[in-house]
């Protein structure tokens, strides 16, 4: 039993040390200008995320999130059953101007597979995917609403946070990505557990 505890502590120490060394890289990536960002290796950025709004033929407003995955990266679908921490999640700040309608649509749909680490079934997203969220506009006035996308990207095991703003100006809806950050470590929002840390070593 004591040996197991010692091994666990050693794994935690290694994980924290390695992740702290990498933390500066992610911070610098988030602060580079457009020209420098274009030259960053896809290994440093395991995915690319783009946001846009559009209007359907029926006049419904939608927020569209496109995610391209690189270097065999993956994450847990918002449609996974069970209590999977770190699954893809999209939320809006408290507002009366805008509400989300119906469940978020995933295309292509992820397939449910067995995950030996959780001893259960899970929907892993392993290919380029688009998420569509219907929106209801409750105001004719100009407004801004903040939003947040959160998910753990694997196998890097980082909590990704994408902050954005949806704006309405003169009746026209638009979205702007404001900040992207990655949080390393097995204690990042308590989402990357000790078993995942051991799995990557």
VENSUL-V223577 format. One record per pair of residues at least 24 apart in sequence whose ideal C-beta (glycine too) atoms are under 7 Angstrom apart, sorted by sequence separation. I is the first residue (numbers start at 1). J is the second residue. D is the distance in Angstrom with one decimal. If there is no record, write none. Layout:
I	J	D
I	J	D
//
This chain:
46	70	5.4
158	182	4.4
159	183	4.4
46	71	5.7
65	90	6.8
106	131	5.8
143	168	5.2
158	183	6.0
47	73	5.7
78	104	5.8
105	131	6.8
142	168	5.7
158	184	5.4
46	73	3.8
79	106	6.1
104	131	5.3
105	132	4.4
142	169	5.4
42	70	4.0
43	71	5.8
104	132	7.0
42	71	6.1
77	106	6.2
104	133	4.8
159	188	4.3
158	188	6.6
159	189	4.9
137	168	6.9
102	134	5.3
159	191	5.6
77	110	4.3
100	133	5.6
101	134	4.1
101	135	6.6
100	135	6.3
101	136	5.0
157	192	4.2
137	173	7.0
98	135	6.0
99	136	4.8
82	120	5.7
84	122	5.9
98	137	6.2
99	138	6.5
152	191	5.2
157	196	5.5
98	138	6.5
152	192	6.4
97	138	5.7
80	122	5.0
96	138	6.1
97	139	4.2
80	123	4.3
90	133	6.2
157	200	6.6
79	123	5.7
155	200	5.7
76	122	6.1
77	123	3.8
97	143	4.2
76	123	6.8
98	145	4.9
76	124	6.4
77	125	5.1
97	145	6.1
74	124	4.9
75	125	5.4
95	145	4.7
74	125	5.9
74	126	4.4
93	145	6.0
92	145	5.7
93	146	4.1
93	147	6.8
92	147	4.9
91	147	6.6
69	126	6.8
90	147	7.0
91	148	5.4
69	127	6.6
69	128	6.1
90	149	5.2
68	128	4.8
67	128	6.7
89	150	5.0
67	129	5.4
89	151	6.6
88	151	4.2
66	130	5.0
87	151	6.6
86	151	6.3
64	130	6.4
65	131	4.3
86	152	3.2
64	132	5.4
98	166	6.4
62	132	5.5
63	133	4.6
62	133	6.6
62	134	5.6
63	135	5.8
62	135	6.3
86	159	6.8
60	134	5.8
61	135	4.4
61	137	5.9
75	151	4.7
75	152	6.2
75	153	5.5
117	195	5.6
75	154	6.4
117	196	6.7
73	153	5.6
74	154	5.4
73	154	6.7
117	199	6.3
65	149	6.6
63	166	6.9
86	191	4.1
47	153	6.0
85	191	4.8
46	153	5.4
46	156	5.7
61	173	5.5
63	175	6.3
49	162	5.8
51	164	5.7
53	173	4.9
53	174	6.0
53	175	5.1
52	175	6.4
51	175	4.8
51	177	5.4
30	180	5.6
30	181	5.9
26	182	4.3
23	184	5.3
22	184	5.7
19	184	3.6
19	185	4.3
16	185	6.0
15	185	6.7
15	186	5.2
12	186	6.8
12	194	6.8
15	197	4.4
11	194	6.4
8	194	6.3
11	197	5.7
11	198	5.5
//
